[in-house]
Amino acid sequence: METATVVVAPAPVAIAPTPQRKLMELKSSFAPAAKSSPARKPKQQAKKKLAGGSGGYVLEDVPHLTDYLPELKSYPNPLQDHPAYSVVKQYFVNPDDTVAKKIVVHKSSARGTHFRRAGPRQRVYFQPGEVTAAIVTCGGLCPGLNTVIRELVCGLHDMYGVTRVLGIEGGYKGFYARNTVELTPRSVNDIHKRGGTVLGTSRGGQDTAKIVDSIQDRGIDQVYIIGGDGTQKGAASIHEEVQRRGLKCAVVGVPKTIDNDIAVIDKSFGFDTAVEEAQRAINAAHVEAESAENGVGVVKLMGRNSGFIAMYATLASRDVDCCLIPESPFYLEGKGGLLEFVENRLRDNGHMVIVVAEGAGQDLIARSMHLADTHDASGNKVLLDVGLWLSQKIKEHFKRKPSFPITLKYIDPTYMIRAVPSNASDNVYCTLLAHSALHGAMAGYTGFTVAPVNGRHAYIPFYRITERQNKVVITDRMWARVLCSTNQPCFLTHEDVEGAAGQEEEEPHLPLVEGENALVVRSPSMCNGNGNGHLCSGAA
């Protein structure tokens, strides 16, 4: 594969030959500027490392220590002498291997965006015996945090011979509060059986300059940062400051969010466990509802801005009659509203279960209670309890109908779900994430997040996963499957659907070297004209 590699700033840069110049210009405006640390002067946007090839091929590469330390020495990878790898047919990832961001294409489509494939390389840029690594967990709890910590420690020790690994306690603040704990394979041996994080966590409070001062003072060579999109933005700032100071330190992110709302990647660890645990609450709500006259079970699940847990738990359960998520607006009163649907379902079935994501209906609640927005230490909007509010509204509605008594039970398992240990599937996934992360750091890559893209683990630039959030696309077939499962109306007008379709991430229009890239635009229409239709025709 022939490529023309170039480091480009966010502003368009001319590159010869002409087809490559057009391609680079189209890719040069992906990410917003990173926020500068309050302790430093304003800094320029991070440069993006792009490579273009024939057929509309674009590699969004990740930084390497040799980009700013060109004289850095490399060493043979010790894995080649590791007994466990002696049976592996190919020890190392081919340096030209990349992972396609989009795998469903048309015969005339451009090859599109690719990311560098994760895995061990033939040469490493650290002497394992001299490495000091650090691990930090930030943000909210999530199943699998301890598994990632364990596999990072054990992987560094068992595969590369790294013996000094520090745990930074209490999130980002722990760097300059000097809270550390020595992590060894023995000390982390069984932590994967516990929920939470043995290192502790916190939100907000990041001072990039102080963090990098601590990294420099302690002689840390590799930093593994486990957290969500806000944490990864902080990791990007740390990487930029490390690079500005010319430090030999790899900064690596492991994406963590129970809501599965990180863009580009297939899914985040802990999500499978969360969906599995949500089934317990849904099953309990169904038993309560089915056992009472006109029983209604309301279950609130996590999902601040993205309703993936609610959507997948609904599909897995098949006992849910209505699923409400932040991406799909709904209304209560009037023809086709939620309350009318609840009444009709109770008349038909005698019971029903409603699953609602915590971020759903926030605008409705704020308007009904005349409340202003507030935010937490991480800058996240403080959510109002949609489960309690919805339960109250349903009770008030049926109080006006004395001949139609109901029994309503509200279950909120949100913090129980995120505090459990990860299940078998997530444990395996966390192991793969940790190994991919440490392989990349040892190979000298930095300023990246590791995660699977279309089933293959890849190194993704920080800006790619922090520029937007992953959300349920309500014009997609997966949401149609939910509506077919519950037989609920979509509660949307045609204008709502058109607006939702316009929010989908668009693949950059990349011209082929020869010919044009033909894109097929599908119709977003999902509901009938009055917004009360069902979304079942041919969707499953």
C-alpha positions in Angstrom: 0.0 0.0 0.0 1.5 3.3 -1.0 0.6 6.2 1.2 1.6 9.9 1.3 2.1 10.7 5.0 1.7 14.2 6.3 1.1 15.9 9.6 -1.6 18.5 9.2 -3.0 21.2 11.5 -6.8 21.8 11.7 -6.5 24.4 9.0 -6.5 23.1 5.4 -3.0 22.3 4.1 -2.1 21.9 0.5 -0.5 18.5 -0.4 0.7 17.3 -3.7 -0.4 15.5 -5.8 -3.8 17.1 -6.4 -6.1 14.2 -5.5 -4.3 13.8 -2.1 -4.6 17.5 -1.5 -8.4 17.4 -1.8 -8.5 14.4 0.4 -6.5 16.0 3.2 -8.5 19.2 3.1 -11.7 17.3 3.6 -10.2 15.5 6.6 -8.6 18.5 8.2 -11.5 19.9 10.3 -12.6 16.9 12.4 -12.0 18.0 16.0 -12.7 21.1 18.0 -9.9 22.9 19.8 -8.9 21.2 23.1 -9.5 23.4 26.1 -6.3 24.9 27.5 -5.4 24.3 31.1 -6.1 27.3 33.3 -2.5 27.0 34.6 -0.9 27.6 31.2 -1.1 30.1 28.4 -3.5 29.3 25.6 -2.2 26.7 23.2 -2.7 25.8 19.6 -4.9 23.0 18.5 -3.2 19.6 18.4 -2.0 18.6 15.0 -3.5 15.6 13.2 -1.5 12.9 11.7 -3.1 11.8 8.4 -1.9 9.6 5.6 -3.7 9.4 2.2 -3.6 6.6 -0.3 -5.2 5.5 -3.5 -8.9 5.0 -3.8 -9.9 7.6 -1.2 -7.9 5.8 1.6 -7.3 7.9 4.7 -5.4 6.8 7.8 -6.1 8.8 10.9 -2.9 7.9 12.6 -1.9 8.4 16.3 1.1 10.3 17.6 4.4 8.5 18.2 7.2 9.4 20.6 9.6 9.7 17.7 7.4 12.5 16.2 9.0 14.9 18.8 12.0 12.7 20.0 13.4 11.7 16.6 16.7 10.2 18.1 14.8 7.8 20.4 16.3 4.3 20.4 14.3 1.2 19.8 14.8 -2.3 21.1 13.7 -5.9 20.1 10.3 -6.8 21.5 10.8 -9.3 24.4 7.7 -11.1 23.3 9.6 -12.8 20.6 11.3 -14.9 23.4 8.2 -15.3 25.5 7.3 -19.0 25.9 3.6 -18.3 25.7 4.0 -16.7 22.3 6.2 -19.4 20.9 3.1 -21.1 19.4 1.8 -17.9 17.8 2.1 -18.1 14.0 2.7 -14.3 13.7 4.1 -12.6 16.8 3.7 -9.0 15.6 1.2 -6.8 13.8 2.1 -5.9 10.3 3.1 -2.1 10.4 0.7 -1.5 7.4 -2.3 -3.1 9.0 -5.2 -0.7 9.5 -8.9 -1.0 10.6 -11.6 0.5 8.5 -14.0 2.8 10.3 -16.8 1.9 7.9 -17.2 -1.7 6.5 -20.6 -1.4 4.7 -19.8 0.2 1.4 -20.9 0.3 -2.2 -18.9 -0.7 -5.2 -18.2 2.9 -6.1 -17.5 4.0 -2.5 -14.1 5.5 -1.5 -12.1 3.3 0.8 -12.7 5.8 3.6 -11.2 6.4 7.0 -9.0 3.8 8.7 -7.2 3.6 12.1 -4.0 1.9 13.0 -4.5 -1.7 14.1 -3.6 -2.5 17.7 -1.2 -5.2 18.8 2.5 -5.9 19.5 5.2 -4.5 17.3 8.7 -5.9 16.4 10.4 -3.0 18.0 9.7 -1.3 21.4 10.9 2.1 22.6 11.2 1.4 26.3 13.7 -0.8 28.1 11.2 -2.9 30.2 13.3 -3.0 33.3 13.5 0.8 33.4 9.8 1.6 32.9 7.7 3.2 35.5 4.0 3.0 34.6 1.0 4.6 36.2 -2.7 3.8 36.1 -5.6 6.1 37.1 -9.4 5.7 37.0 -11.6 8.7 36.7 -15.4 9.5 36.5 -18.2 7.3 37.5 -18.1 3.6 38.4 -18.5 0.9 35.8 -18.3 -2.9 35.9 -14.8 -4.0 34.7 -12.6 -1.2 36.1 -10.7 -3.6 38.4 -10.3 -6.1 35.6 -8.6 -3.5 33.4 -6.3 -2.5 36.3 -5.4 -6.1 36.9 -4.7 -6.9 33.3 -2.6 -3.8 32.8 -0.4 -4.7 35.8 -0.2 -8.4 35.0 0.3 -7.8 31.3 3.1 -5.3 31.8 4.8 -7.7 34.3 4.3 -11.0 32.6 4.7 -10.0 28.9 7.2 -7.2 29.1 8.9 -7.6 32.5 7.8 -4.2 33.8 8.1 -4.4 37.6 7.2 -0.8 38.7 3.5 0.1 38.3 2.0 2.9 40.3 -1.7 3.2 41.1 -2.9 6.9 41.3 -5.6 7.0 43.9 -8.6 9.3 43.7 -8.7 10.2 40.0 -6.7 13.0 38.4 -6.3 14.8 41.7 -4.2 12.0 43.0 -1.3 12.9 40.7 -0.6 16.1 42.6 -2.0 15.0 45.9 0.8 12.4 45.8 -1.6 9.5 46.6 0.0 6.4 45.1 0.0 2.7 45.7 2.5 0.2 44.3 0.7 -2.4 42.1 2.0 -5.9 41.7 0.5 -9.0 40.1 0.0 -10.4 43.6 -1.7 -7.3 45.0 -4.2 -7.2 42.1 -4.6 -10.9 41.7 -8.3 -11.2 42.6 -9.6 -7.6 42.3 -11.5 -8.5 39.2 -14.0 -10.3 41.4 -15.0 -7.0 43.0 -17.0 -4.1 41.8 -15.9 -0.5 41.7 -12.2 0.5 41.5 -9.5 -0.3 44.0 -7.8 3.0 43.1 -10.8 5.2 43.9 -12.1 7.8 41.5 -13.3 11.4 41.3 -14.8 13.9 38.9 -13.4 17.1 37.7 -10.5 19.0 39.4 -8.0 18.4 36.7 -5.0 20.7 36.6 -3.0 19.6 33.6 0.2 21.5 34.5 0.3 20.0 38.0 -0.4 16.5 36.7 2.5 16.7 34.2 4.7 18.1 36.9 4.0 15.0 38.9 4.6 12.7 35.9 7.9 14.4 35.4 9.0 14.4 39.0 8.2 10.8 39.5 9.9 9.7 36.3 6.7 8.1 34.9 7.2 6.7 31.4 3.7 5.4 30.7 0.3 6.7 31.9 -2.8 4.6 31.4 -6.0 6.6 31.9 -9.3 4.8 32.3 -12.4 6.9 31.9 -15.2 8.3 29.8 -15.2 11.1 27.2 -14.5 13.8 29.8 -11.6 11.8 31.1 -10.3 11.3 27.6 -10.4 15.0 26.9 -8.3 15.4 30.0 -5.9 12.7 28.7 -5.6 14.6 25.5 -4.5 17.7 27.4 -2.0 15.7 29.4 -0.6 14.3 26.2 -0.2 17.7 24.6 1.6 19.1 27.7 3.9 16.0 27.8 4.7 16.5 24.2 5.3 20.3 24.7 7.8 19.5 27.4 9.5 16.9 25.3 9.0 14.1 27.8 9.5 10.4 26.9 6.1 9.4 28.3 3.3 7.5 26.5 -0.2 8.7 27.4 -2.8 6.0 26.7 -6.6 6.0 27.2 -8.9 3.1 27.9 -12.5 4.3 27.2 -15.0 3.6 30.0 -18.7 4.5 30.1 -21.5 2.3 31.3 -23.8 4.2 28.9 -21.9 3.1 25.8 -21.9 6.7 24.5 -18.3 6.9 23.3 -18.2 7.6 19.6 -16.4 5.5 16.9 -15.8 2.4 19.0 -18.0 -0.7 18.9 -18.9 -0.6 22.6 -17.4 0.2 26.0 -16.6 -2.3 28.7 -19.2 -2.8 31.4 -22.1 -2.4 29.0 -22.8 -6.1 28.6 -22.8 -6.5 32.4 -25.1 -3.5 32.8 -27.6 -4.9 30.3 -27.5 -8.3 32.0 -28.1 -6.8 35.5 -30.9 -4.6 34.2 -32.8 -7.8 33.4 -33.1 -8.5 37.1 -34.9 -5.2 37.7 -37.2 -5.6 34.6 -38.1 -9.2 35.7 -39.0 -7.9 39.2 -41.1 -5.1 37.7 -42.9 -7.6 35.4 -43.7 -10.0 38.3 -45.1 -7.1 40.4 -47.1 -5.7 37.5 -48.5 -9.1 36.4 -49.5 -10.0 40.0 -51.7 -7.0 40.5 -54.9 -5.6 39.0 -53.9 -3.1 36.3 -50.3 -3.4 37.5 -47.7 -1.0 36.2 -44.0 -1.5 36.7 -41.6 1.4 36.0 -37.9 0.8 35.8 -35.3 3.6 35.5 -32.0 2.6 33.9 -28.8 4.5 33.4 -28.4 6.5 30.2 -27.7 10.2 30.6 -27.6 11.2 26.9 -27.7 7.8 25.2 -30.4 5.1 25.7 -28.4 2.1 24.8 -28.8 0.2 28.1 -32.6 0.8 28.1 -32.8 -0.2 24.4 -30.8 -3.4 24.7 -32.4 -4.4 28.0 -35.8 -4.0 26.4 -34.9 -6.2 23.5 -33.3 -8.8 25.7 -36.3 -8.9 28.1 -39.3 -9.0 25.8 -41.5 -8.2 28.9 -41.3 -4.4 28.3 -44.3 -2.6 26.9 -42.7 0.8 26.5 -39.1 2.0 26.3 -38.3 5.7 26.7 -34.8 7.1 25.8 -33.2 10.6 25.6 -32.9 10.5 21.8 -36.6 9.9 21.2 -38.9 12.7 22.6 -42.3 11.8 23.9 -45.4 13.6 25.3 -47.9 12.7 28.0 -51.2 14.2 27.4 -53.5 14.2 24.4 -54.2 11.8 21.5 -51.3 9.5 20.9 -49.6 10.5 24.1 -47.9 8.2 26.6 -50.8 8.3 29.1 -53.3 7.3 26.5 -51.0 4.4 25.5 -50.6 3.2 29.1 -54.4 3.2 29.5 -55.0 1.3 26.3 -52.3 -1.3 27.1 -53.8 -1.9 30.6 -57.2 -2.4 29.1 -55.8 -4.9 26.6 -53.3 -6.8 28.8 -54.1 -6.0 32.4 -50.5 -5.0 33.2 -47.5 -3.3 31.7 -43.8 -2.5 32.2 -42.2 0.8 31.3 -38.4 1.1 31.0 -37.1 4.7 31.0 -33.5 5.9 30.6 -32.5 8.5 33.2 -31.9 11.2 30.6 -35.3 10.8 28.9 -38.0 13.5 29.2 -35.7 16.0 31.0 -37.2 19.0 29.1 -40.7 17.9 30.0 -39.8 17.7 33.7 -38.0 21.0 33.7 -40.9 22.8 32.0 -43.5 21.2 34.4 -41.4 22.1 37.5 -40.0 25.4 36.2 -36.5 24.4 37.1 -33.2 25.8 35.7 -30.2 23.5 34.7 -27.4 22.8 37.1 -24.2 20.9 36.5 -21.8 18.6 38.5 -18.1 18.8 38.9 -17.5 17.2 35.5 -19.7 19.7 33.7 -22.5 17.2 33.3 -26.1 18.4 33.6 -27.6 17.3 36.9 -30.6 15.1 35.9 -34.0 15.2 37.5 -35.5 11.9 38.5 -37.6 11.0 35.5 -38.7 7.7 37.1 -40.4 9.3 40.1 -41.8 12.1 37.9 -43.3 9.7 35.4 -44.7 7.4 38.1 -46.4 10.4 39.7 -47.9 11.6 36.4 -49.3 8.1 35.7 -50.8 8.0 39.2 -52.4 11.4 38.8 -53.9 10.5 35.5 -55.6 7.4 36.9 -56.8 9.2 40.0 -59.1 11.1 37.7 -60.6 7.7 36.6 -62.0 6.2 39.9 -63.4 3.2 37.9 -59.9 2.4 36.7 -57.6 1.7 39.7 -54.0 0.9 39.1 -51.1 -0.5 41.2 -47.8 1.1 40.3 -44.3 -0.1 41.5 -41.2 2.0 40.7 -37.7 0.3 40.7 -34.5 2.3 40.4 -31.5 -0.1 40.2 -29.1 2.4 38.6 -26.3 2.5 41.2 -26.7 -1.2 42.0 -26.0 -2.0 38.3 -22.8 0.0 38.0 -21.3 -1.3 41.2 -21.4 -5.0 40.4 -18.3 -7.0 39.1 -18.1 -7.5 35.4 -19.5 -10.6 33.8 -17.5 -13.2 31.8 -17.9 -11.4 28.5 -16.8 -8.1 29.9 -13.8 -9.7 31.7 -12.5 -11.1 28.4 -13.1 -7.7 26.7 -11.3 -5.8 29.5 -8.3 -8.2 29.1 -8.1 -7.5 25.4 -8.4 -3.7 25.9 -5.6 -3.7 28.5 -3.2 -5.8 26.4 -3.8 -3.7 23.3 -3.1 -0.5 25.4 0.2 -1.7 26.8 1.3 -3.1 23.4 0.8 0.4 21.9 2.6 2.2 24.7 5.6 -0.2 24.6 5.7 0.4 20.8 6.1 4.1 21.4 2.5 5.2 20.4 1.0 7.9 22.5 -2.0 10.2 22.6 -4.5 7.5 21.7 -7.5 5.5 23.0 -7.7 1.8 22.3 -11.0 0.1 21.4 -12.5 -2.3 18.8 -13.8 -0.8 15.6 -15.8 -3.2 13.6 -14.5 -6.1 15.7 -10.8 -5.3 15.4 -8.9 -3.4 18.1 -7.4 -0.2 16.9 -5.5 2.9 18.1 -7.8 5.9 17.8 -6.7 9.6 18.2 -8.1 11.2 21.3 -9.9 13.9 19.3 -11.9 11.3 17.4 -13.7 10.0 20.5 -14.2 13.3 22.3 -15.7 15.4 19.4 -19.1 13.8 19.8 -21.1 11.3 21.8 -22.5 8.0 20.5 -26.3 8.0 20.6 -29.1 5.7 19.6 -30.2 6.6 16.0 -33.9 6.5 16.1 -34.0 6.3 12.3 -32.0 3.1 12.5 -33.4 -0.5 12.3 -32.2 -1.3 15.9 -34.7 1.2 17.4 -37.3 -0.1 14.9 -36.8 -3.5 16.4 -37.5 -2.1 19.9 -40.7 -0.5 18.8 -41.7 -3.8 17.1 -41.0 -5.7 20.3 -43.0 -3.3 22.6 -45.6 -2.3 20.0 -45.5 1.2 21.4 -46.0 4.2 19.2 -43.0 6.3 18.3 -44.5 9.5 19.8 -42.8 11.5 17.1 -43.9 13.8 14.4 -42.5 13.6 10.9 -40.5 16.8 11.7 -38.9 15.1 14.8 -37.8 12.2 12.6 -36.3 14.5 10.0 -34.4 16.3 12.7 -33.1 13.0 14.2 -31.9 11.8 10.8 -30.0 15.1 10.3 -28.1 14.4 13.6 -26.5 11.2 12.3 -22.8 11.2 11.9 -22.0 11.6 8.2 -19.0 9.9 6.6 -16.8 12.6 5.0 -17.4 12.7 1.2 -14.1 11.5 -0.1 -13.6 11.6 -3.9 -12.0 8.6 -5.6 -8.9 9.1 -7.5 -10.9 8.1 -10.6 -14.7 8.7 -10.6 -17.0 10.0 -7.9 -18.1 8.4 -4.7 -21.8 7.5 -4.9 -23.7 7.8 -1.7 -27.1 6.3 -1.2 -29.4 8.4 1.0 -32.2 6.5 2.6 -35.5 8.0 3.6 -35.8 8.7 7.3 -39.5 8.6 7.4 -40.6 6.2 10.2 -44.0 7.4 11.4 -47.2 8.3 9.7 -48.2 11.9 9.4 -49.6 12.4 12.8 -46.6 10.8 14.6 -48.7 8.0 16.1 -47.7 5.1 13.8 -45.8 1.9 14.6 -42.4 1.2 13.2 -42.7 -2.4 12.2 -42.8 -2.6 8.4 -39.8 -4.6 7.3 -37.6 -3.2 10.1 -36.6 -6.4 11.8 
